[in-house]
């Protein structure tokens, strides 16, 4: 098992869940838009906690069962052994993500960006993104206030991921 030293390029994409049946399979909680996306990534990594280094994952299997993604870790063939991996994190190289079209962004690239109003007032930093069905919502933690702003063209003035900056049409007091 090779553990990575190039941490900044690895991004969390899923978490291993409870065992499924008795043959070593377990549920995978995908953090990607399409539940089966991890299946198409070339290199995958795993770790027990955020404090642990990423280790190369090789010899695993995936399958989709009732619209849920399952994973079988290498050498695991029983439910009890799969239980030992519950909570482990699955990561991927950012360079392996598919290219997006103009105006499309990966959430992982938006999280951590600073958000300001078109008037120049700094609202805070994007802590997470929330999927609502109609428009994704940015959860922004400011100094004294949390903002929930739709990631929608009606509210977006400028998105500069490379500068870690998002400008919105929003009133600071909302």
N, C-alpha and C positions, 0 to 999 in steps of 0.2 A: 504494500500500500504506500503510494507516494503522496506525501503531504506538501501542499503548496506554500511557497514563500511570497508569491506575488498576490497578496491579499486584495489590493485596491481594484483589480480587474474582475474579481469574483462578486456576483450578485445573488442574493437569496431569491429563489424562484418557487420554492415549495417547502413543505414540512411533512415529514412522515407521520402518519396517523396510526390508528389502532389496527390490529391484525384483521385480515379478511379470510374467513374459512380456516382450514387447518394445515394448508400446504406451504406456509411461509409468505404468502402474499399479504400486503398491507395497503391501506388507503393512503393516497398522497393528496395533501391539501395544496393544490396549485395556486400560486399567486399571479398566474398569467391570465390574460383575457380568455384564451382558449385553453380549456382544461388539458388537452392533449399536447400542448406546446412543448413541454419538457422532452417528449418522445423524439422530437426533431432536432434537438441540440447535439452537436458533435461531442463535446466534452462536458461531463458533469462532475460535480464535486460534492462531498458531504462532510458534515461536522456535527458534533454533539451539541455544542453551545456556541454562542457568538464569540466566546473567549478562546475557543479551540481553532487550530489551523484547518484550512480546507484540505481534504484528502481526495485524490483522484478516485472516481468511482468507475469500476470496470467489472464487467461480468454480470451486471444487473439486467433485469427484464421488466418490461412494461406491458400492461394490457388495459383495455377499457372494459369496464363491467357496469352495465346500467348507468351509462353516462358519467361514471366516476373513474378516475385514473388510479390504477393499482401499480405498485412496484414490488419487485422481489429482489432483495439485496443478495449480493454474491454469497454463496455458501449457506443460505438460509432455506430450510425445507420444512420447518415446523413452526406452528403458531407461537410457541414459547420463545423461540429464537427471534422471531419477528418482533415480539413484544419488547425486546431489548433495544430496538431502534426507534421506538415511539418517541416523537419529539425531535429527532435528528433533523437537521436542515439540509436542503438540497440547493446547490448553487451552480451557476454557469458563468462562463467567460462573457463579459459584456461584448467583446468583439464578435461573438458567435450569434448575436441577435440579428434577426432579419432587418434589412434596411426599410425605413418607413418613408411614406410620401410626404410632400410638403404640408406642413401644418399638423403632422401627426407626431406624437411623442410617447416614449415609454414612461410610465409612472416613475420608474426608478431614476430617470433623468430629471424629473420635475421635483421629486422629493429632495428637500435641502435648498431649493432655490428661494431667494428672497423675493417678497412680493411688495410692490409699492403701488400707490394710486397714480392716476395720470396727472395729479397735482403735485406729485413728488413725496407724499407722506408714506413712510415705511410702515407696512402693516405687520410684517413678521416673516417667518420662514415656513415653507410648506413642510408639514410634519407627516402627512399621509394624504392619500387620495381615497375618495369614497365613491363606489359605483352605485348609481341610483336608477339606472335604466334609461333616463332621458339624457342627462348630461352628468359627467363625472364632476365631483365636487372636491375642491382643494380645502384641506383642513390646515388653517394657518394659525400658528401660535405667535401672538404678538407679545409686547411687554406686559400689558394689563388686560388683554382681551384675546379671545379666540374668534377667528372669522371662518365662516363656511361660505365659500364663493364658488359658484358653478364654473367649471372649465369650459366655457362656451364663448363663441365669438362675440356675443352681445356684451360680454364683460371683459374680454381680452383686448388690450391695446397692443401689447408687444410680448413676445416670448423669446428670450435669448438664453437658451439652455447653456450654451458655452460660456456665457457670462454669469450663469446662475441667477438670472433675473427674469421676473414676470411683472408686467405692468398691467393694471386692471382699471376699468371704469367702475369705481366703487367709492363710496363715501366712508371716510375713516370712522365715522360715528355709527355706522350701521352694524 
